[in-house]
Amino acid sequence: MRWRGVAALAALLLLELLGLGLFAKGFFPYKRNLPGFASWADQPADMGRPDLGAADTGAQGPPVAAQYGRLVLMVVDALRNDFVFGDKSAMEYTRGLLRAGRARGFTAKAQAPTVTMPRIKALMTGTVPSFLDAVLNIAESDTSSSLQHHDNLLWQLRTHGGKQINMFGDETWLRLFPGMFTRTDGTSSFFVTDTVEVDNNVTRHVQPELERDDWGAIVLHYLGLDHIGHLAGPDSALMGPKQREMDGV
């Protein structure tokens, strides 16, 4: 009788471990990354074909010419749809551009996890991040999530576009793209109580950079609006002034 009870407990323990393993495999799936970096020759020779496959490569002629000489990528962390398009939005300049047809509005539906590192990965590589990326997002010294050996938009811009890239704002970019940027000023996203200096440290670089002509792209990543959301929610009295500040940049 005693051994029967021990066997039942062992079977239950084994079943629990099996369930835990299946859960971990589904929650933290292994993602296979494509090796190497894409080139113009990897593009399909005929983009109009409806039956394009992975083997249809061999684009001929020079790459498509850039439409603009320089790029400023401004990321406002936690900028919700209603902060721009809603009736209570304080971003009048941006709304004016949209009404005049001088800007395009687009609402992206982000897949969980929605913390910073996975979302930057998704933006720059087009891949779907995993919850393991959310865990690594907490480790400020972590380098295992670096994208320096994976194809991404910044690498393409710097390598094939010949663009010097600078970054000011959330230091997550520096961990993901080590050695990618020429001039940097990283700010930590974990000082959630700071809603002022964390953005001033980004904006103070804007005018000096615009007066220089040695760069092709700048990344500006603002965290103040996200911090206000964490501290007091979207209806905080600080939200309107912060939206106007971002609108003025």
C-alpha positions in Angstrom: 0.0 0.0 0.0 2.8 2.3 0.9 4.7 1.7 -2.4 1.5 2.3 -4.3 1.2 5.7 -2.7 4.8 6.5 -3.5 4.3 5.4 -7.1 1.2 7.6 -7.4 3.1 10.6 -6.1 6.0 10.0 -8.4 3.5 9.8 -11.4 1.9 13.0 -10.3 5.3 14.7 -10.0 6.3 13.5 -13.5 3.0 14.6 -14.9 3.5 18.1 -13.4 7.0 18.4 -14.7 5.8 17.3 -18.2 3.1 20.0 -18.0 5.6 22.6 -16.9 7.9 21.7 -19.8 5.1 21.9 -22.4 4.0 25.3 -20.9 7.6 26.6 -21.1 8.0 25.4 -24.7 4.9 27.2 -25.7 5.5 30.3 -23.7 9.1 30.7 -24.6 9.3 29.2 -28.1 12.6 28.9 -29.9 12.8 31.3 -32.7 15.0 30.5 -35.7 16.6 33.7 -37.1 17.6 33.9 -40.8 21.4 34.1 -41.1 23.2 36.9 -42.8 22.1 40.2 -44.1 19.9 40.9 -47.1 21.3 42.7 -50.2 19.6 44.1 -53.3 20.3 40.9 -55.2 18.0 39.1 -52.7 15.0 41.0 -53.9 12.8 39.4 -56.5 13.6 40.2 -60.1 9.9 40.6 -60.9 7.9 42.1 -58.0 4.7 41.9 -59.9 4.5 38.1 -60.0 1.6 36.7 -57.8 3.5 33.4 -57.1 6.7 34.8 -55.6 8.6 32.3 -53.4 11.7 32.4 -51.2 13.9 31.2 -54.2 12.8 34.0 -56.5 15.7 36.4 -56.2 18.1 38.2 -58.5 17.0 41.8 -58.8 18.9 43.5 -61.6 20.1 47.1 -61.9 20.9 49.7 -59.2 18.9 49.8 -55.9 15.9 52.1 -55.7 17.1 55.7 -55.0 16.3 57.2 -51.6 13.4 59.7 -51.7 14.9 61.7 -48.8 18.4 62.7 -47.8 17.9 62.3 -44.0 15.7 60.5 -41.6 14.5 61.4 -38.1 12.8 58.5 -36.3 11.0 59.9 -33.3 9.6 57.3 -30.9 7.2 58.5 -28.2 6.9 55.6 -25.8 3.3 54.6 -25.0 1.7 57.0 -27.4 -1.8 55.6 -27.6 -4.1 56.1 -30.5 -6.5 58.4 -28.6 -3.6 60.6 -27.6 -3.4 61.7 -31.2 -6.8 61.1 -32.7 -9.0 61.4 -29.7 -11.2 64.4 -28.8 -9.0 65.1 -25.7 -5.7 65.1 -27.6 -3.4 68.1 -26.9 -1.3 67.4 -30.0 -2.8 70.2 -32.1 0.2 70.6 -34.5 0.2 66.9 -35.4 -3.6 66.9 -35.8 -3.3 69.9 -38.0 -0.9 68.1 -40.3 -3.3 65.1 -40.5 -6.3 67.3 -41.3 -4.3 69.1 -44.0 -3.1 65.9 -45.6 0.5 66.6 -44.9 0.9 63.6 -42.6 -0.4 60.0 -42.6 -2.0 58.5 -39.5 -1.7 54.8 -38.8 -2.6 52.8 -35.7 -0.4 49.7 -35.1 -1.8 46.9 -33.0 1.1 45.6 -31.0 1.2 41.9 -30.0 2.2 41.1 -26.4 4.6 41.5 -24.8 4.5 45.3 -25.2 7.6 46.3 -23.2 10.3 48.3 -24.9 12.8 45.8 -26.1 10.4 43.4 -27.9 8.7 46.3 -29.6 11.9 47.8 -30.9 12.9 44.4 -32.2 9.6 44.1 -34.0 10.0 47.6 -35.6 13.5 47.1 -36.8 13.4 43.4 -37.9 9.7 42.7 -38.7 9.8 39.6 -36.4 7.3 38.7 -33.7 9.0 38.9 -30.3 8.6 36.4 -27.5 8.0 36.6 -23.8 11.7 35.8 -23.2 12.5 39.2 -24.7 10.3 40.7 -22.0 12.3 39.0 -19.3 15.6 40.2 -20.9 14.2 43.7 -21.1 14.5 43.9 -17.3 18.3 43.1 -17.3 20.0 46.4 -18.2 23.4 44.7 -18.6 22.0 41.9 -20.8 23.7 41.6 -24.2 22.2 38.3 -25.3 19.4 40.0 -27.1 21.7 42.1 -29.3 20.7 42.4 -33.0 24.2 43.1 -34.3 24.4 39.8 -36.2 20.8 39.9 -37.4 19.4 41.7 -40.4 17.6 44.9 -39.4 16.6 48.3 -40.8 19.4 50.3 -39.1 22.1 48.0 -40.5 20.7 48.3 -44.0 20.5 52.1 -43.6 24.1 52.4 -42.5 25.6 49.8 -44.7 23.8 50.3 -48.1 22.7 53.8 -47.5 26.0 55.0 -46.2 24.3 56.8 -43.4 25.8 57.8 -40.1 23.2 57.1 -37.4 22.9 58.9 -34.0 20.7 57.9 -31.1 19.3 59.9 -28.1 16.9 58.5 -25.6 16.1 55.0 -24.3 19.4 53.1 -23.9 17.7 49.9 -24.9 18.7 50.9 -28.5 22.3 50.8 -27.4 22.0 47.3 -26.0 20.2 46.0 -29.1 22.6 47.7 -31.6 26.1 47.9 -30.1 28.5 49.9 -32.3 25.7 51.0 -34.6 25.5 54.7 -33.5 28.1 57.4 -33.8 26.8 60.0 -31.3 24.6 58.8 -28.4 23.1 59.9 -25.1 21.2 57.0 -23.5 18.6 57.4 -20.7 17.4 54.6 -18.4 13.7 53.6 -18.7 13.6 52.3 -15.1 13.6 55.7 -13.4 9.8 55.8 -13.7 9.4 58.8 -11.4 11.3 61.1 -13.8 9.0 62.6 -16.4 10.9 65.8 -17.2 14.7 65.3 -17.4 14.3 62.0 -19.2 12.9 63.9 -22.2 15.0 67.1 -21.8 18.1 64.9 -22.2 16.8 64.0 -25.7 15.4 67.3 -26.9 18.6 69.2 -26.0 20.3 67.4 -28.8 17.8 68.1 -31.5 18.8 71.6 -32.6 22.6 71.0 -32.5 22.1 67.9 -34.6 19.9 69.6 -37.1 22.7 72.2 -37.6 25.2 69.5 -38.5 25.3 67.7 -41.9 27.4 64.6 -41.0 24.5 62.3 -40.3 21.9 60.5 -42.3 19.5 59.3 -39.6 18.7 60.1 -36.0 16.7 58.0 -33.5 14.9 60.0 -30.7 13.2 57.9 -28.1 11.1 59.8 -25.5 10.0 58.1 -22.3 8.3 60.8 -20.3 4.8 60.1 -21.5 5.1 56.4 -20.7 6.4 57.3 -17.2 3.3 59.5 -16.6 1.1 56.7 -17.6 2.8 54.4 -15.1 2.7 56.9 -12.3 -0.8 58.4 -12.6 -2.6 56.9 -15.6 -3.7 58.3 -18.9 -6.1 60.9 -17.3 -3.3 62.5 -15.3 -3.1 66.3 -15.2 0.5 65.9 -16.5 -0.6 64.1 -19.7 -1.9 67.2 -21.6 1.3 69.2 -21.0 3.5 66.2 -22.0 1.5 65.7 -25.2 2.0 69.4 -26.1 5.7 69.0 -25.4 6.0 66.0 -27.7 3.9 67.9 -30.3 6.3 70.8 -30.2 9.4 68.7 -30.9 
